[in-house]
Amino acid sequence: MSTLQTGDARLLARVRWHLIAWSGGIVLVVLVALGVVLTIAVARSLEATGTTQLTERANTLTRIIHNDPDGGAGPGRPPVGIAFGGPSSGTFAFVVPPSGAIIAPADLDLSAGLPDAAAIAAARLTGAVDIRTVDVAGTPVRLLSEPVDRGGIVYILQVGQDITAERKTMTTLITVLAVGGLAAIMAALVAGGMNARRALVPIRDALRHQREFAADASHELRTPLAVVRASAEHLRRNPDRPVREVGSAVDDITAEVDHLTSLVEDLLLLARSDSGAVELAREPVDLADVATDASAALAPLAAASQVRISVDPSPAEVVGDAARLRQLVTILVDNAIRHGPLGGTVAVAVRSDPRDATLTVDDDGPGIPAADRERVFDRFWRAPDARPGGTGLGLAIGAWIAEQHGGTIAATERPGGGSRFIVRLPIAGSA
């Protein structure tokens, strides 16, 4: 592998890893944000539900204290045991009257840390509801402590609930989010790798085409530059000889400069077309007139090659750039002249149907092997038996012109022998 190819591979590898990292990173950020929001929402919902249960139980006890002549300390003790069913299910309560005699569930061990003295003191001090979570013998308990004023005498209610199940729910939720998030990130990385591989295919092809294009251009430029250098050296070695004696060197330089000019112009056109910098006119054009004018302009070249050009046009209006369409016809007819035999005929025809305008250019040369018919439109490709001359870019430019006009171009075999190039363009108004 060449150094350039190795550099391309490293560049593509870096781009691929960056795409994978971005894919995984975005999924990670989304999952973390979603997980945080979901965790906070569930935690607040569970807390709100639990607090509502505590409030309902406290309200029930408050009504009893206000309605009991003994303030809840008489024979009809308020229900402070564990509640089953109803809006305050699962809660338990304490009542601390002014006398300090705690009214508590009969089966509750008061030595375990309940009621919570700090919460009772806070509620008595502030005169407001105090809600906190405490640990009782390793069990998390949410407590609501509320002062109740009955005729100037303040009772303290403390209602509690075991929130072990709530904590387990949150732990399970976080575990599911963590495991699911990890699986989602792994899936995103795998999918990102696959998508990155597919996304890099056109980039890889573009780099390969660019490398091949540069190599082919260098090869094409090398020969004319070598001829120019050799001719210039010949003139340098013979500075005193008359021009007529070194005229072949001047002719060679002129011919190769013309060749280089044509090559550079074609290269610039293809480079601008690749970058999208070439803008085409969009106006009604009769393809028959374009084909006739372009063929007439090539009559001297055809005569020099003893080739006859036959034009059979029928009106076919398309929408496009007249100059580029003329260039397309010129490329195809010039190609047919170059590859046709001496004394041969190049037949140009234009036909139309309700959908397409069709341009055909036939020659009676050796034809194009079936295996090479797709390659003839590749840049710098020339058949092994091609005659000298040309840049190998003409048909590539012709294919680009056809595509830019929404059409197609193809090389086929001409009935009876030879080559046929067919260009189909949308007829004006068919779209």
C-alpha positions in Angstrom: 0.0 0.0 0.0 1.4 3.4 -0.9 2.0 6.2 1.6 -0.9 8.2 0.1 -3.3 5.2 0.4 -2.1 4.7 4.0 -2.7 8.3 4.8 -6.3 8.0 3.3 -6.9 4.9 5.4 -5.8 6.7 8.6 -7.9 9.7 7.7 -11.0 7.5 7.1 -10.3 5.5 10.3 -10.2 8.8 12.3 -13.4 10.0 10.7 -15.1 6.7 11.4 -14.1 6.6 15.0 -15.2 10.3 15.4 -18.6 9.4 13.9 -18.9 6.3 16.2 -17.9 8.5 19.2 -20.5 11.1 18.3 -23.2 8.5 17.9 -22.5 6.9 21.2 -21.9 10.2 22.9 -25.3 11.7 21.8 -27.1 8.5 22.9 -25.3 8.7 26.2 -26.2 12.3 26.8 -29.9 11.6 25.8 -30.1 8.5 28.1 -28.4 10.3 31.0 -30.8 13.3 30.7 -33.8 11.0 30.3 -32.7 8.8 33.2 -32.2 11.8 35.5 -35.5 13.3 34.6 -37.3 9.9 34.9 -35.6 9.2 38.3 -36.5 12.6 39.7 -40.0 12.4 38.4 -40.6 8.9 39.9 -38.9 9.8 43.2 -41.1 12.9 43.5 -44.2 11.0 42.6 -43.5 8.3 45.2 -42.7 10.9 47.8 -45.8 12.9 47.0 -48.0 9.8 47.2 -46.4 8.9 50.6 -46.7 12.4 51.9 -50.4 12.5 50.8 -51.0 9.3 52.8 -49.3 10.8 55.9 -51.4 14.0 55.5 -54.6 12.0 55.2 -53.8 10.1 58.4 -52.8 13.3 60.2 -56.1 15.0 59.2 -58.1 12.1 60.5 -56.3 12.3 63.9 -56.7 16.1 64.0 -60.4 15.8 63.6 -60.6 13.2 66.4 -58.5 15.4 68.8 -60.7 18.4 68.1 -63.9 16.4 68.6 -62.9 14.3 71.6 -63.8 16.0 74.9 -60.6 14.5 76.4 -58.4 15.6 73.5 -57.7 12.1 72.5 -56.4 11.1 75.9 -59.6 9.7 77.2 -61.0 6.1 77.0 -61.7 6.5 73.3 -58.1 6.6 72.3 -57.5 7.8 68.7 -56.6 5.0 66.2 -52.9 5.0 66.2 -52.2 1.5 64.9 -51.1 0.6 61.4 -53.8 1.5 58.9 -55.0 -1.1 56.3 -56.9 0.1 53.3 -58.1 3.5 52.5 -56.0 6.6 51.5 -53.7 6.3 54.5 -53.0 2.5 54.2 -49.7 1.4 55.6 -49.2 4.3 58.0 -48.9 4.4 61.8 -49.2 7.3 64.2 -48.3 8.7 67.6 -50.0 11.4 69.6 -48.0 13.4 72.1 -50.4 15.3 74.4 -49.3 18.1 76.7 -48.9 15.7 79.5 -46.1 13.9 77.6 -47.8 10.5 77.8 -47.3 9.2 74.3 -50.3 7.5 72.6 -48.7 4.9 70.4 -49.6 1.5 68.7 -49.8 -1.2 71.4 -47.4 -3.5 69.6 -44.7 -0.8 68.9 -41.5 -0.9 70.8 -40.9 2.8 71.8 -37.3 2.0 72.6 -36.6 1.6 68.8 -36.4 5.3 68.3 -40.1 6.2 67.6 -41.6 8.7 68.0 -38.7 10.8 66.8 -38.0 13.4 69.5 -36.1 15.8 67.1 -39.0 15.9 64.7 -41.5 16.5 67.6 -39.3 19.3 69.0 -39.0 20.9 65.5 -42.8 20.9 65.0 -43.4 22.3 68.5 -40.8 25.0 68.1 -41.8 26.2 64.6 -45.5 25.5 64.9 -45.4 24.1 61.4 -45.6 20.7 59.8 -42.2 18.9 59.8 -41.5 16.2 57.2 -38.3 14.2 57.3 -36.8 10.7 56.7 -35.1 8.9 59.6 -33.5 5.5 60.0 -35.1 3.3 62.6 -33.2 0.1 63.3 -32.0 0.0 59.7 -35.4 0.7 58.3 -36.1 4.0 56.4 -39.1 5.7 57.7 -40.8 8.9 56.5 -42.3 11.0 59.3 -44.8 13.8 59.3 -45.0 15.8 62.6 -47.8 18.3 62.9 -48.8 20.5 65.9 -52.5 20.6 66.7 -53.8 23.5 68.8 -56.9 22.6 70.9 -58.0 25.5 72.9 -54.5 26.8 73.5 -53.2 23.3 74.3 -50.8 22.0 71.7 -50.8 18.3 70.7 -48.1 16.9 68.4 -49.1 14.3 65.9 -46.4 12.2 64.3 -47.4 9.9 61.4 -45.0 7.5 59.8 -44.6 5.0 57.0 -42.0 2.4 56.1 -40.5 3.4 52.8 -38.4 0.3 52.2 -40.6 -0.7 49.2 -40.2 2.8 47.8 -36.4 2.7 48.1 -36.4 -0.8 46.4 -38.5 0.6 43.6 -36.1 3.4 43.0 -33.1 1.0 43.2 -34.8 -1.3 40.6 -35.6 1.7 38.4 -32.0 3.0 38.5 -30.7 -0.6 37.8 -33.0 -1.0 34.8 -32.1 2.4 33.5 -28.3 1.7 33.9 -28.5 -1.7 32.3 -30.8 -0.6 29.5 -28.8 2.5 28.9 -25.6 0.4 28.6 -27.3 -1.9 26.2 -28.6 1.1 24.2 -25.1 2.7 24.1 -23.6 -0.6 22.9 -26.3 -0.9 20.2 -25.7 2.8 19.2 -22.0 2.2 18.9 -22.6 -0.9 16.7 -25.2 0.9 14.6 -22.9 4.0 14.5 -20.1 1.8 13.2 -22.3 0.4 10.5 -23.6 3.7 9.5 -20.2 5.3 9.6 -18.9 2.5 7.3 -21.7 3.2 4.8 -21.3 6.9 5.1 -17.6 6.7 4.3 -18.1 4.7 1.1 -18.7 7.8 -1.0 -15.8 9.6 0.7 -13.5 6.6 0.1 -14.6 6.4 -3.5 -14.0 10.2 -3.9 -10.5 9.9 -2.5 -9.8 6.9 -4.8 -11.2 8.8 -7.8 -9.1 11.9 -6.8 -6.0 9.8 -6.5 -6.6 8.1 -9.8 -7.5 11.4 -11.4 -4.2 12.9 -10.2 -2.2 9.9 -11.4 -3.9 9.9 -14.8 -3.5 13.6 -15.2 0.2 13.4 -14.4 0.6 10.6 -16.9 -1.2 12.5 -19.6 0.8 15.7 -18.9 4.1 13.8 -18.9 4.2 13.0 -22.6 3.5 16.4 -24.1 5.8 18.1 -21.6 8.6 15.6 -22.5 8.1 16.4 -26.2 8.1 20.2 -25.5 11.3 19.8 -23.4 13.0 17.7 -26.1 12.1 20.2 -28.8 13.2 23.1 -26.6 16.6 21.4 -26.0 17.0 20.8 -29.7 16.4 24.5 -30.3 18.9 25.4 -27.5 21.6 23.2 -29.1 21.1 24.9 -32.4 20.6 28.6 -31.6 22.2 29.8 -34.9 20.3 27.6 -37.3 17.5 29.1 -39.4 13.9 28.4 -38.3 13.3 26.4 -41.5 15.9 23.9 -40.5 14.5 23.4 -37.0 10.9 23.9 -38.0 9.9 20.4 -36.9 10.8 21.2 -33.3 8.7 24.4 -33.5 5.8 22.4 -35.0 6.1 19.8 -32.2 6.1 22.5 -29.5 3.0 24.1 -31.1 1.2 20.8 -31.4 2.0 19.7 -27.8 1.0 23.2 -26.4 -2.3 22.8 -28.2 -2.7 19.4 -26.7 -1.8 20.6 -23.3 -4.2 23.5 -23.6 -7.0 21.2 -24.5 -6.1 18.8 -21.7 -6.0 21.6 -19.1 -9.3 23.0 -20.3 -10.9 19.6 -20.0 -9.4 19.1 -16.5 -10.7 22.5 -15.4 -14.2 21.8 -16.7 -14.3 18.4 -14.9 -12.9 19.9 -11.7 -15.5 22.7 -11.8 -18.2 20.2 -12.5 -17.2 18.1 -9.5 -17.4 21.1 -7.3 -20.8 22.2 -8.7 -19.3 25.5 -9.9 -20.6 25.1 -13.5 -24.0 26.6 -14.1 -26.0 25.6 -17.2 -28.5 27.8 -19.0 -32.0 26.5 -19.1 -33.8 27.6 -22.2 -35.7 25.9 -25.1 -33.2 24.4 -27.6 -33.9 22.5 -30.8 -31.5 19.5 -30.6 -31.8 19.0 -34.4 -30.3 22.5 -35.0 -27.6 21.9 -32.5 -26.6 18.6 -34.1 -26.6 20.1 -37.6 -24.4 23.1 -36.6 -22.0 21.0 -34.6 -21.6 18.4 -37.4 -21.1 21.2 -40.0 -18.3 22.7 -37.9 -16.4 19.3 -37.9 -16.7 18.9 -41.7 -13.0 20.0 -42.3 -11.8 17.5 -39.7 -13.9 14.8 -41.4 -12.6 15.7 -44.8 -9.0 15.5 -43.6 -9.7 12.0 -42.4 -11.6 11.1 -45.6 -14.8 10.6 -43.5 -18.2 11.7 -44.6 -20.7 13.1 -42.1 -24.4 12.3 -42.7 -27.0 14.3 -40.6 -30.6 13.3 -40.4 -32.3 15.7 -38.0 -35.9 15.8 -36.9 -37.2 18.7 -34.7 -36.8 17.8 -31.0 -37.1 20.7 -28.5 -35.4 20.2 -25.2 -34.6 22.6 -22.3 -30.9 23.1 -21.7 -27.7 24.9 -22.4 -27.2 25.2 -26.2 -23.4 25.6 -25.9 -23.0 22.5 -23.7 -25.3 20.5 -26.0 -23.3 21.5 -29.0 -20.1 20.5 -27.1 -21.8 17.1 -26.5 -22.5 16.6 -30.2 -19.0 17.7 -31.1 -17.4 15.2 -28.7 -19.4 12.3 -30.0 -18.9 13.2 -33.7 -15.2 13.9 -33.2 -14.9 10.5 -31.4 -16.6 8.8 -34.3 -14.3 10.5 -36.8 -11.2 9.5 -34.9 -12.3 5.8 -34.6 -13.8 5.3 -38.0 -11.9 4.0 -41.0 -10.7 6.1 -43.9 -13.5 6.6 -46.3 -16.1 5.7 -43.7 -19.3 7.5 -42.7 -20.4 9.1 -39.5 -24.2 9.1 -39.2 -25.9 11.7 -36.9 -29.6 11.4 -36.3 -32.1 13.2 -34.1 -35.5 11.8 -33.3 -38.2 12.6 -30.7 -41.2 11.0 -29.0 -43.7 12.4 -26.5 -41.2 11.9 -23.7 -37.6 11.9 -25.1 -35.4 13.5 -27.7 -32.8 11.0 -29.0 -29.5 11.7 -30.5 -27.6 8.8 -32.2 -24.1 9.0 -33.6 -22.9 5.9 -35.6 -19.6 5.0 -37.1 -18.5 2.0 -39.1 -15.3 1.4 -37.2 -14.3 -1.7 -35.3 -16.8 -1.1 -32.6 -16.4 -1.3 -28.8 -16.1 -4.6 -27.0 -19.1 -5.3 -24.7 -16.8 -5.4 -21.7 -15.5 -1.9 -22.4 -18.8 -0.1 -23.2 -19.3 1.1 -19.6 -15.7 2.2 -19.2 -15.6 4.4 -22.3 -17.1 7.2 -20.1 -14.4 6.9 -17.4 -11.9 9.7 -17.2 -8.7 9.1 -19.1 -9.8 5.7 -20.3 -8.8 4.8 -23.8 -9.1 1.5 -25.7 -5.8 -0.4 -26.0 -6.0 0.0 -29.8 -7.0 3.7 -29.8 -5.3 6.0 -32.2 -2.9 8.6 -30.8 -4.4 12.0 -29.9 -7.2 13.1 -27.7 -7.2 13.5 -23.9 -9.3 10.6 -22.8 -11.7 13.1 -21.2 -14.1 13.8 -24.0 -16.6 11.1 -23.4 -16.5 11.7 -19.6 -17.4 15.3 -20.3 -20.1 14.2 -22.7 -21.6 11.9 -20.0 -21.6 14.8 -17.5 -23.4 17.1 -20.0 -26.1 14.5 -20.6 -26.6 13.9 -16.9 -26.8 17.6 -16.2 -29.6 17.8 -18.7 -31.5 15.0 -16.9 -30.6 12.5 -19.7 -28.6 9.4 -20.3 -25.8 8.3 -22.6 -24.8 4.8 -23.6 -22.5 3.1 -26.0 -23.9 0.1 -28.0 -23.1 -1.9 -31.1 -24.3 -0.5 -34.4 -26.3 -2.9 -36.5 -24.0 -4.1 -39.2 -20.8 -3.3 -37.3 -19.3 -0.3 -35.7 -20.3 1.8 -32.7 -23.4 3.7 -31.8 -23.7 6.3 -29.1 -27.2 7.1 -27.9 -28.2 10.2 -25.9 -31.7 10.6 -24.5 -32.8 13.9 -23.1 -36.3 14.8 -21.7 -38.4 16.6 -24.3 -39.4 20.1 -23.4 -42.6 20.1 -21.3 -42.5 16.3 -20.6 -41.6 16.8 -16.9 
